[in-house]
Amino acid sequence: MCGFVGAFDLSCGSEPIAQGLKEELRTQILNMSKKIRHRGPDWSGVYTGKNAILSHERLSIVDPLSGKQPLVSDDNTIILAANGEIYNHKELRQEFKGKYQFKTGSDCEVIIPLYKEYGVNFIEKLSGIFAFALYDSKNDTYLIARDQIGVIPLYQGWDKSGRYYVASELKALEGECVTIQEFPNGCYLYSGDKDPKPVRWYSRSWESYQNVKDNPRATDEKGVIINPEVIQKVKTALENAVRSQLMSDVPYGVLLSGGLDSSIIAAITQKFSGKRVESDSKENAWWPRLHSFAVGLEGSPDLLAAQKAADYIGTVHHEVHFTIQEALDALPDVIYHIETYDITTVRASTPMYLLARVIKSMGIKMVLSGEGSDELFGGYLYFHKAPDAKEFHEELVRKMSKLHLYDCLRANKSLMAWGVEGRVPFLDKEFIDIAMNLNPSDKMNIKVGDSVLASEKNGFDRNSHQRIEKWILRKAFEDMLPESIVWRQKEQFSDGVGYSWIDTLKKVTEEKISDAEFARREDRFPINPPKTKEEYFYREIYSRLFPSDSAAKVVPHEAGVACSTAKALEWDAAWSKMDEPSGRAISGVHNDAY
């Protein structure tokens, strides 16, 4: 995981940028790149070409000694600045034995021979999380691309002279570009095309309900397992995803909130942590003890559950406490780093930002996390109200398409604020295909009438007889975790760190923003006017840091309840007047609902 800034000016055709202007632009790019040095504190590199300048800030995880960037091809014609990890790089390298001379052990270098061999038609071959800018100096063209889900952030912009820029974070472009946009996930842009614009390289059949509704089921309509192979397939695929993502030449750990998702990832990681995956499990791990990290207010639900999970799994566990005042004090720094005023993201990013600082202080540079599971399996509590399998699945597809705006943004930028890389095995490309191709009926929170079937031990609520969220995932890993963790109700991260965190945020922002200020919110913020005083408070901080209209437009602005999309508000008439992302807003489902 790193950060980069790229500038391209092909408007002058075959005429290169004038030397004086090139030196001025190089200085400008270096200054822009310094704004994201927190993403890559280990090394800085810059390339200046005929019509392109690439600057890179490196966080060294794989090949720390020789993998500095920008990377240059064996014939010195192709220059690459990349951010992320290519988990299948060793397999891909085999294809180019004798055809390409690799200069480093960097996992990202494989992008160069792939481009030389296939042009732009290679991106589907990559298994990983990435954003990159590639400059082909021989043909004076560039290729920009971003991973399928948008785990890795990427922004694009244009200055007043029409030059095109890309950067890992918005802050590098603010003040230099008159227009700033997020570069769309799952897309590439190739300047050699007749009409250069983002082209979608990632599309899947599961995006249509018609293609998944008749897939084999794991259970019957009563919740009885009739096809254990389906559940085993989920387990095997996630274990493979975790194992592939353990490649690292530096110490790593796991985030462990005590919820189902992070506990599963921690348990699988512990299973493989004794050996180096780079050597096919023949070499002992360089750092043989796995460390886990949890954050929360003293006595919070997550801290209690995380300790239980850690004791069972056997990690070296670290409990990080924060006070509400410490979190409130950090809000401006958090918003600067995560580059959003979205309520859900700010609430959840603040504890994670504080946690990341402690993790880095202990020498850990990479952590695995559980993001993505709720979008794949319908884990948010509002999914209990889904009217049918079709609506359930289509909401999953909507949630997957928005991950880059919320959870991925939070996880990446909160951690990278302190130079810690986050990896998300649930969003492994191959695992996504398996999870999203499950029959949606197996994921739904169905009700059954049989009191024996509807027992807590089988994952059904004793009173409502409704199956618990993410049931199929829980069944797949029930043998690797304590029962209290396997069947723990979904708790959103910003709730789990301590209910008083959100309650205090609401109270403080209500006091700080007057009724008169809030009444004039559309005059103060004509773009995406804040819907609540809490959002108004975050928006004021954001606007001081990122004052342009383009920066305001980059942030998503959608009503919802318990992290739902706006479309899902139609599932319950009581939600029509609600706009509260906390899971406790789901009355009758959350055990501690408002």
C-alpha positions in Angstrom: 0.0 0.0 0.0 1.4 3.4 -1.0 0.4 6.7 -2.5 1.1 8.3 -5.8 0.5 11.4 -7.9 0.6 11.5 -11.7 0.4 14.4 -14.1 -0.1 13.9 -17.9 -0.1 16.6 -20.6 -0.5 15.1 -24.1 -2.2 18.2 -25.5 1.0 19.3 -27.1 1.1 16.2 -29.4 4.6 15.2 -30.2 6.1 18.3 -28.7 7.4 17.6 -25.2 6.7 19.9 -22.3 9.1 22.9 -22.3 12.0 22.4 -20.0 11.2 25.4 -17.8 7.6 24.4 -17.4 8.6 20.8 -16.8 10.8 21.8 -13.9 8.0 23.9 -12.5 5.5 21.0 -12.8 8.0 18.6 -11.2 8.3 20.9 -8.2 4.5 21.2 -8.1 4.0 17.4 -8.3 6.5 16.8 -5.5 4.7 19.3 -3.3 1.4 17.5 -4.1 3.0 14.2 -3.3 4.2 15.4 0.1 0.6 15.8 1.2 0.1 12.0 1.0 3.5 11.0 2.4 1.7 9.4 5.4 0.6 6.7 2.9 4.2 5.9 2.1 6.7 7.1 4.7 9.4 4.6 3.7 10.7 6.0 0.4 9.9 8.7 -2.2 10.5 8.4 -5.9 9.8 10.6 -9.0 9.9 10.1 -12.7 9.9 12.9 -15.2 9.3 12.1 -18.9 8.4 13.8 -22.1 4.8 14.4 -21.2 4.3 12.8 -17.9 5.5 13.1 -14.3 4.9 10.4 -11.7 5.7 10.7 -8.0 5.4 7.8 -5.5 5.4 7.6 -1.7 6.2 4.0 -0.7 5.0 1.9 2.2 7.2 -1.2 1.9 5.4 -4.5 2.6 6.8 -6.8 -0.1 10.4 -6.6 -1.1 11.3 -3.6 1.1 14.9 -3.3 -0.1 14.6 -3.2 -3.9 10.9 -2.6 -4.7 10.9 1.2 -4.7 8.8 3.0 -7.2 8.1 4.3 -9.8 9.0 0.9 -11.4 10.7 0.9 -14.8 10.5 -1.9 -17.4 13.5 -4.0 -18.5 13.7 -1.9 -21.7 13.2 1.4 -19.8 10.2 2.4 -21.8 7.3 1.8 -19.4 7.0 3.5 -16.0 4.6 2.4 -13.3 3.4 4.0 -10.0 1.1 1.5 -8.2 -0.7 1.4 -4.9 -1.9 -1.9 -3.5 -1.1 -5.5 -3.6 -1.2 -8.2 -6.4 -1.7 -11.4 -4.5 -1.2 -13.7 -7.5 2.0 -12.0 -8.7 4.1 -15.2 -8.3 1.8 -17.2 -10.5 1.7 -14.4 -13.1 5.5 -14.1 -13.1 5.8 -17.7 -14.3 4.2 -16.7 -17.6 7.1 -14.3 -18.4 10.0 -16.6 -17.6 12.6 -16.0 -20.3 10.5 -13.2 -21.8 10.9 -10.4 -19.3 13.7 -9.5 -16.9 12.2 -8.5 -13.6 14.2 -5.9 -11.8 12.6 -6.3 -8.3 10.6 -8.6 -6.2 7.7 -6.2 -6.0 4.3 -7.8 -6.5 3.3 -4.8 -8.6 6.0 -5.1 -11.2 4.1 -7.9 -12.9 1.7 -5.2 -14.2 4.5 -4.1 -16.6 5.0 -7.3 -18.6 1.3 -7.9 -18.6 0.8 -4.6 -20.3 3.5 -5.3 -22.8 2.0 -8.6 -23.7 -1.8 -7.8 -23.7 -2.1 -4.0 -23.9 -5.0 -2.8 -21.7 -6.7 -6.3 -21.7 -4.9 -7.8 -18.7 -6.6 -6.2 -15.7 -8.9 -9.2 -15.1 -5.9 -11.4 -14.6 -4.9 -9.5 -11.5 -6.1 -10.8 -8.1 -5.6 -8.1 -5.6 -6.4 -4.5 -4.5 -4.8 -1.8 -6.6 -4.8 1.5 -8.3 -2.1 2.4 -10.7 -0.8 4.9 -13.3 1.3 3.5 -16.1 3.1 5.6 -18.7 4.3 4.1 -22.0 7.0 6.5 -23.0 7.6 4.8 -26.4 4.0 5.5 -27.5 3.4 8.5 -25.3 0.3 7.0 -23.7 -0.9 6.4 -20.2 -3.1 3.8 -18.5 -5.0 4.4 -15.3 -6.8 1.6 -13.5 -8.5 0.8 -10.2 -9.5 -2.5 -8.5 -12.9 -4.1 -8.8 -14.5 -2.8 -5.6 -12.4 0.3 -5.0 -10.6 -0.9 -1.9 -7.7 1.4 -3.0 -8.7 5.0 -3.3 -8.0 7.0 -6.5 -9.0 10.5 -7.7 -8.6 12.3 -11.0 -8.6 16.0 -11.8 -7.9 18.6 -14.4 -6.1 21.9 -13.9 -6.9 25.3 -15.6 -4.5 24.4 -18.5 -6.3 21.1 -19.1 -3.6 18.8 -17.7 -4.8 15.5 -16.4 -3.9 14.4 -12.8 -4.5 11.3 -10.7 -3.7 10.9 -7.0 -4.3 8.4 -4.3 -6.0 11.0 -2.1 -8.1 14.0 -2.9 -6.0 16.4 -0.8 -3.1 16.1 -3.3 -5.4 17.6 -6.0 -7.2 20.2 -4.0 -5.9 23.7 -4.8 -4.3 22.6 -8.0 -7.2 21.1 -10.0 -10.3 23.1 -10.9 -12.2 19.9 -11.3 -11.8 16.8 -9.0 -13.6 13.5 -9.3 -13.3 10.0 -7.8 -11.9 7.6 -10.4 -14.5 4.9 -10.8 -13.8 1.5 -9.3 -13.5 -1.5 -11.6 -12.5 0.8 -14.5 -9.5 1.8 -16.6 -8.7 4.8 -18.7 -6.4 4.6 -21.7 -5.2 7.7 -23.4 -4.6 5.8 -26.6 -8.3 5.3 -27.1 -10.1 7.5 -29.6 -12.2 9.0 -26.9 -10.3 8.5 -23.6 -12.7 8.0 -20.7 -13.2 5.4 -17.9 -14.1 1.9 -19.3 -15.5 -0.7 -17.1 -13.3 -3.8 -17.0 -15.1 -5.5 -14.1 -18.6 -7.0 -14.6 -20.2 -10.1 -13.3 -23.3 -12.2 -14.0 -24.3 -12.1 -10.3 -25.2 -8.5 -10.7 -28.6 -9.8 -12.0 -30.9 -11.7 -9.7 -32.0 -13.8 -12.6 -28.6 -15.4 -12.8 -28.4 -16.5 -9.1 -31.9 -17.3 -8.0 -31.8 -20.9 -9.2 -28.3 -21.7 -8.0 -28.0 -24.7 -5.7 -29.1 -24.1 -2.1 -27.5 -25.1 1.2 -30.8 -25.3 3.1 -34.4 -26.0 2.5 -37.2 -23.6 3.3 -37.2 -24.5 7.0 -33.5 -23.8 7.4 -32.4 -27.5 7.4 -29.0 -28.1 5.8 -29.5 -30.2 2.7 -26.3 -29.4 0.8 -23.3 -29.1 3.2 -21.0 -28.8 0.1 -22.2 -25.2 -0.4 -21.2 -24.2 3.1 -17.9 -26.0 2.8 -17.3 -24.1 -0.5 -17.7 -20.8 1.4 -15.2 -21.9 4.1 -12.6 -23.2 1.7 -12.8 -20.1 -0.5 -12.4 -17.6 2.4 -9.5 -19.6 3.8 -7.8 -19.5 0.4 -8.4 -15.7 0.3 -6.8 -15.1 3.7 -3.8 -17.3 3.0 -3.1 -15.5 -0.3 -3.2 -12.2 1.4 -0.6 -13.1 4.1 2.3 -12.4 1.8 4.4 -9.9 3.7 8.1 -9.2 4.4 7.2 -7.1 7.4 5.3 -7.8 10.7 1.5 -8.0 10.4 -1.5 -8.4 12.7 -5.3 -8.6 12.7 -8.1 -6.2 13.7 -10.3 -8.1 16.1 -13.5 -6.3 17.2 -15.1 -9.4 18.6 -17.7 -9.4 15.8 -18.2 -12.4 13.6 -16.3 -11.1 10.6 -13.1 -10.0 12.2 -13.1 -13.1 14.4 -13.3 -15.3 11.4 -10.5 -13.5 9.6 -8.4 -13.7 12.8 -9.0 -17.4 13.3 -8.1 -18.2 9.7 -5.0 -16.0 9.9 -3.9 -17.8 13.1 -4.3 -21.1 11.2 -1.7 -20.0 8.6 0.5 -17.6 10.6 3.1 -20.2 11.6 4.6 -20.5 8.1 5.5 -18.0 5.4 3.0 -18.4 2.6 5.6 -17.1 0.1 7.5 -20.4 0.5 4.5 -22.7 0.2 4.4 -23.2 4.0 7.9 -24.8 4.1 9.6 -21.9 5.9 8.7 -20.8 9.5 7.2 -17.4 9.8 9.6 -14.5 10.5 7.1 -13.2 13.1 5.6 -16.4 14.5 3.1 -14.9 17.0 0.0 -13.3 15.6 -1.0 -10.1 17.3 -4.7 -8.9 17.4 -6.0 -5.4 18.2 -9.3 -4.1 19.5 -10.4 -0.6 20.3 -13.2 0.8 22.4 -14.4 2.8 25.4 -13.8 1.1 28.7 -16.1 -1.9 29.0 -17.5 -1.6 25.5 -19.3 -4.5 23.9 -16.5 -5.0 21.3 -13.7 -5.1 23.9 -15.4 -7.8 25.9 -16.2 -10.0 22.9 -12.8 -9.4 21.3 -11.0 -10.8 24.4 -13.2 -13.9 24.3 -12.3 -14.4 20.7 -8.6 -13.8 21.2 -8.4 -16.2 24.1 -10.1 -18.9 22.0 -8.0 -18.3 18.9 -4.7 -17.8 20.8 -3.5 -14.5 19.5 -1.4 -12.0 21.4 -4.2 -9.6 22.1 -4.0 -5.8 22.6 -6.9 -3.8 24.0 -6.7 -0.1 23.1 -8.9 2.3 25.2 -9.9 5.8 24.1 -11.9 8.4 25.8 -14.7 10.4 24.2 -12.8 13.6 24.6 -9.8 12.1 22.8 -12.0 11.0 20.0 -13.7 14.5 19.8 -10.3 16.1 19.7 -9.2 13.9 16.8 -12.2 14.7 14.6 -10.5 17.4 12.4 -7.5 15.1 11.8 -9.8 12.2 11.0 -11.9 14.2 8.5 -8.7 15.5 6.9 -7.4 11.9 6.3 -10.7 10.2 5.4 -11.8 13.1 3.1 -15.5 12.8 3.8 -18.3 14.3 5.9 -20.5 11.2 5.7 -21.8 10.5 9.3 -21.4 6.8 9.3 -17.8 7.0 8.0 -16.7 9.7 10.4 -18.3 7.9 13.4 -16.5 4.6 12.6 -13.2 6.1 11.3 -12.4 7.9 14.5 -11.8 4.9 16.7 -10.0 3.1 13.9 -7.8 6.1 13.3 -6.8 6.1 17.0 -6.2 2.4 16.9 -4.0 2.6 13.8 -1.6 5.0 15.6 -1.1 2.4 18.4 -0.6 -0.4 15.9 2.1 1.5 14.0 3.8 2.4 17.3 4.3 -1.4 17.9 6.0 -1.9 14.6 3.1 -3.5 12.7 2.8 -2.3 9.1 -0.1 -4.5 7.8 -3.3 -5.8 9.3 -6.2 -8.0 8.0 -9.7 -6.8 8.6 -13.3 -8.1 8.1 -14.8 -5.4 5.8 -17.1 -6.6 3.1 -18.8 -9.5 4.8 -22.0 -7.5 5.5 -22.4 -6.5 1.9 -21.8 -10.0 0.7 -24.1 -11.8 3.1 -26.7 -9.2 4.1 -25.3 -8.7 7.6 -26.7 -5.3 8.4 -29.8 -5.6 10.7 -32.1 -3.8 8.2 -31.8 -6.9 5.9 -34.2 -8.6 8.3 -36.9 -6.5 6.7 -36.2 -7.5 3.1 -39.5 -8.4 1.6 -38.2 -11.2 -0.7 -35.1 -12.8 -2.1 -35.0 -10.6 -5.2 -35.0 -7.4 -3.1 -32.5 -8.9 -0.7 -30.1 -9.7 -3.6 -30.5 -6.4 -5.4 -29.8 -4.5 -2.2 -26.6 -6.6 -1.8 -25.5 -5.6 -5.4 -26.3 -1.9 -4.5 -24.3 -2.2 -1.3 -21.3 -3.8 -3.2 -21.3 -0.9 -5.7 -21.0 1.6 -2.9 -18.4 0.0 -0.8 -15.7 2.3 -2.1 -17.6 5.3 -0.8 -17.9 4.0 2.8 -16.3 1.0 4.4 -13.4 0.7 2.0 -12.7 4.4 2.3 -12.8 4.2 6.1 -10.6 1.2 6.4 -8.0 2.3 3.9 -7.6 5.9 4.9 -8.0 5.6 8.6 -5.2 3.0 8.7 -3.0 4.7 6.0 -3.1 7.9 8.0 -0.4 6.2 10.1 1.2 4.2 7.4 -0.6 0.9 8.2 -1.9 -1.2 5.3 -5.3 -2.8 5.6 -6.2 -6.0 3.7 -9.7 -7.3 3.3 -10.0 -11.0 2.4 -13.8 -10.9 2.2 -13.3 -8.7 -0.9 -11.0 -11.1 -2.6 -12.1 -11.2 -6.2 -12.6 -15.0 -6.3 -14.4 -15.0 -2.9 -16.8 -12.3 -4.0 -17.8 -14.4 -7.0 -18.6 -17.4 -4.7 -20.4 -15.4 -2.1 -22.5 -13.4 -4.5 -23.5 -16.5 -6.5 -25.0 -18.1 -3.5 -28.7 -18.6 -3.7 -30.1 -15.4 -2.0 -32.7 -17.5 -0.1 -29.8 -19.1 1.9 -28.7 -15.6 3.0 -32.1 -14.3 4.1 -33.3 -14.1 7.7 -36.1 -16.6 7.2 -38.6 -17.6 9.9 -39.4 -21.2 10.7 -42.1 -22.6 12.9 -40.5 -25.7 14.3 -39.3 -25.0 17.9 -36.5 -27.6 17.6 -35.1 -26.1 14.5 -35.6 -22.5 15.8 -33.1 -22.9 18.6 -30.4 -20.5 19.5 -27.9 -23.2 19.0 -28.9 -23.5 15.3 -28.8 -19.7 14.9 -32.5 -18.8 15.3 -33.9 -16.4 17.7 -35.8 -18.2 20.5 -38.8 -15.8 20.4 -39.1 -14.7 16.8 -37.9 -18.0 15.2 -36.0 -15.8 12.7 -32.7 -16.9 11.4 -29.8 -14.7 12.5 -28.0 -12.6 9.9 -25.0 -14.1 8.0 -26.2 -17.6 9.1 -24.5 -19.5 6.3 -21.1 -17.8 7.1 -21.6 -18.6 10.8 -22.3 -22.3 10.0 -19.1 -22.4 7.9 -16.9 -21.3 10.7 -18.7 -22.4 13.9 -16.0 -25.0 14.6 -13.2 -22.3 14.7 -14.8 -19.8 17.2 -16.5 -19.8 20.6 -20.3 -20.2 20.5 -20.8 -16.7 21.9 -18.9 -15.2 19.0 -20.4 -17.4 16.3 -24.0 -16.4 17.3 -23.3 -12.8 18.4 -25.7 -10.3 16.9 -24.4 -7.9 14.2 -22.9 -4.8 15.9 -21.8 -2.0 13.7 -18.3 -0.8 14.5 -19.3 2.7 15.6 -21.8 1.1 18.0 -19.6 -1.7 19.2 -16.8 0.6 20.5 -19.3 1.9 23.0 -22.8 3.2 22.7 -22.0 6.5 24.4 -19.7 7.4 21.5 -22.5 8.0 19.1 -24.8 9.3 21.8 -22.2 11.9 22.7 -21.6 12.9 19.1 -25.3 13.6 18.7 -25.4 15.6 21.9 -22.3 17.7 21.3 -23.2 18.6 17.7 -26.7 19.4 18.7 -25.2 22.0 21.2 -22.6 23.4 18.8 -24.9 24.0 15.8 -27.6 26.5 16.6 -31.1 26.2 15.2 -30.5 29.4 13.2 -27.4 28.0 11.6 -29.1 24.8 10.7 -32.1 26.6 9.3 -29.7 28.4 6.8 -27.9 25.2 5.8 -28.9 25.3 2.2 -27.4 28.8 1.9 -24.3 27.8 3.7 -23.9 24.5 1.8 -25.9 24.5 -1.4 -24.1 21.3 -2.6 -25.5 18.4 -0.5 -27.1 20.4 2.3 -26.6 18.6 5.6 -29.6 16.6 6.8 -28.7 16.7 10.5 -26.8 18.9 12.9 -24.2 16.2 13.3 -23.6 16.2 9.5 -23.5 20.0 9.5 -20.7 19.9 12.2 -18.6 17.5 10.1 -19.3 19.5 6.9 -17.9 22.7 8.5 -14.7 20.9 9.3 -14.5 19.3 5.8 -15.2 22.6 4.0 -12.3 24.3 5.9 -10.0 21.6 4.8 -11.3 21.1 1.2 -13.1 24.3 0.2 -13.8 23.6 -3.5 -17.2 22.7 -4.9 -15.6 19.6 -6.6 -14.4 18.3 -3.2 -17.9 18.7 -1.8 -19.5 16.8 -4.7 -17.1 13.8 -4.3 -18.7 12.9 -0.9 -21.9 10.6 -1.1 -25.1 12.0 0.2 -27.9 9.5 0.6 -30.6 8.9 3.2 -30.6 5.5 4.9 -31.2 3.6 8.1 -28.6 1.3 9.8 -26.3 1.6 6.7 -29.0 0.9 4.1 -29.3 2.4 0.7 -32.1 4.9 0.1 -34.0 2.2 -2.0 -34.2 -0.1 1.1 -36.1 2.6 3.0 -39.1 1.3 1.1 -39.1 -1.9 3.1 -40.5 -0.4 6.2 -43.0 2.5 6.3 -41.5 3.6 9.7 -38.2 4.3 8.0 -39.5 6.9 5.6 -38.8 9.7 8.1 -35.6 8.3 9.5 -32.0 9.0 8.6 -29.9 7.2 11.2 -27.0 4.9 10.2 -26.7 3.2 13.7 -27.8 -0.4 13.8 -29.7 0.4 17.0 -32.2 2.2 14.8 -33.7 -1.1 13.8 -36.5 -1.5 16.3 -37.5 -5.1 17.0 -34.2 -6.5 15.6 -31.3 -4.9 17.5 -31.2 -6.1 21.1 -30.6 -2.6 22.3 -32.6 -0.6 19.8 -33.5 3.0 20.5 
